[in-house]
């Protein structure tokens, strides 16, 4: 009886290896990317950026980065706002010109930083 139980367990284990993650590391990498890495502007949605303001009287600043000009540019605030450029530099999505004096460096995991002159401030985006 024990021998049959072991054979059933072995067949069930073998059957589990034919699922969507059966090609090992490649499938795990794809699953990780889908779960934990977002690409800003990939779906044409507005990206909201939150920045901890260095001014003690203001705690958090919010910026909206809106795809505009048929997806060829990023505008600040709305589709009719200041037009900025989106580039990919060393794995970061960089928005320049949407807000004068501010550059946004967006990582794929929802964070990054905002450059204002020579000051870099951490940010979160969604």
Secondary structure as GFF3:
##gff-version 3
##sequence-region A 1 126
A	DSSP	alpha_helix	2	16	.	.	.	ID=ss1
A	DSSP	alpha_helix	25	36	.	.	.	ID=ss2
A	DSSP	beta_strand	47	52	.	.	.	ID=ss3
A	DSSP	beta_strand	60	68	.	.	.	ID=ss4
A	DSSP	beta_strand	73	76	.	.	.	ID=ss5
A	DSSP	beta_strand	83	89	.	.	.	ID=ss6
A	DSSP	beta_strand	92	99	.	.	.	ID=ss7
A	DSSP	beta_strand	102	106	.	.	.	ID=ss8
A	DSSP	beta_strand	111	116	.	.	.	ID=ss9
A	DSSP	beta_strand	119	125	.	.	.	ID=ss10
###
